[in-house]
Amino acid sequence: MDNRYTLQAGGKVESMKVNLQELARALSKSDMHQGYIDIASGKVIIMRDAPGEEEALNHVFEIEDDWEHYIPLPNIADSEGHNLMESFAAVQRDEVKTRLQEILRQPGAQLKFHQQIKHLLLKAVWEKFQQEYFLNIARDYCEENDLEYEEQ
């Protein structure tokens, strides 16, 4: 573990608890927005390019000035995208599983996969699966970084 974080007895980072749902949402959008965890408050911060660009820039400077209190979130969405689709396909009934796995081996797999999800009326099931997938990644991330978390 990086020694720039203050440790409590027992090896946990001194902080408030991270909300696992918020962290999972931030990780699911990590391909579009950089995120951080404020280890003092447990707050998940997502940088947006939205209307308050100057405000966002000021927040970046604040994080840079006080970097030892923030943990940057990795871009999980890009690195886990294909694994997520493969995992979803693997738990479907045989006919759907075969169709989705074939699509994942083709060029343009991501777009074709999402089209098939809509065509097969699996959008709600897919969204629930994604939520659980990123929740598990968030839990693992907290445990790997010795961050306390709350399920909520």
N, C-alpha and C positions, 0 to 999 in steps of 0.2 A: 504494500500500500504506500502511496505517496506520503512522505513524512511532513508535508505542509499542513495537514489537517490535525487538529487537536483531538487527542484520543481520551476517552474516559476509561475507567477501570473496566476490564472485560474486552477492550479492543474496539468498541463502537465509536464512530465519529460523534463528537459532541454536537448535537443538533436536535431540532424538533423532528417529528416524524414526517416523512414524505408521503403525500397522498398517492397511493398506487394508481388510482384511476387517472389522476392528472398526469402522472409520469407516463403511463401507457399511451394516453392521447398525444403527449408531446413526442414520444418515440415514434408513434405512427405517422407523424407529420415531419419527422426529422429530415426527410429528403427535401423539404421546402423551407423549413425554418430552423435555425440554430436554437438550441435550448440549453438551459443551465439549471442546476439545482443550487439554491442558496442553502449552504449547509447549516447556517445559523438559524434560519427560520423553517427549513424544510420545504420552502416554496419552490415550485417548478416555474421557471421563467422561459417564455418562448419569445424570441425576437421576431418581430413582424416588419415587413416593409410597408406597412399600412400608411394611412394619411399622416400620422405624426412621425415622419421620418426624422426630424430633428430630435424629437423626444427619444426615439429608438437609438439614435446616435449617442445622445447623452447617457443613456442607460449602458451602452457598450463601453463608454469611457469609464463609467462608474464601476463596471465589472472588471475592467482592466486595472483600475487603480486599487481594487480590493480583491484581486484574483484568488488569494488563498481561501476566500470564503465561498467560492463557486466551483462546481464541477461541471465541465461541459458535457453535454449529451452527445453520444456518437450518432452517426447517420445510420440508424438501424433499418429504416424503411427501404433504402436502396439495397443494403447488403442482405436483408432477409426476405425481400420481395418474392424471389423465385422459390425459396424454401417454404414460405407461407402458402403459396399456391400449390406446391407439391404436397404439403401436409394436408391441405384441405381436400385435394383430389383423393388422397390415400384413404380417407375415412368415409368416402361416398360409396353408395351401392355399386356393384360391379360394372353395370352398363355406363353409369355416369363417370366412375373412376377411370375406366378405359378411355372414354372420350376426352376427359380433361387431361389425362396423362399424355395422350397423343398430341393434343394441342400444345402442351408445354415443351414438346420436342421440336416444334416448328419455329421458323422465323416469325417474329412479331407475336410471340407467345402471350405476352401480357395483355395486349389488346384483344386477341382472340379468346383468351381465357375469360376476360370480363364480359365479352359478348355472349359466350356460352352460359355464364352464370345468369345473365338476364334471360336468355332464351330458355333455359331450364327452370326458370322461376326459383332460383336459389339465392337471390339477392339478400334476403333477410338472414338466411342460414350463413351465408358468406360473411356478412357484417358481424354477426354474433361470433363466428369463428375467429375473425380478425381481432375483435375486442379481447377474447380470451388469450389469443396468441401473444398480443402485445402486453397484456397483463402479466403473463408468465415471464416475458422478457424483462419487464419492469421489475418484477420480484427478483429475478436473477441478478439484474443490474444493481439493485440495492444491496443484496447479499454480497456480491463481489466487491462492492465499494464500502462495505461496513456501514451502510446507512439504515437507520431504523425506519420502518414504514408502517402505514396503517392501510388496511384493506378497503374499508368503507364501501 
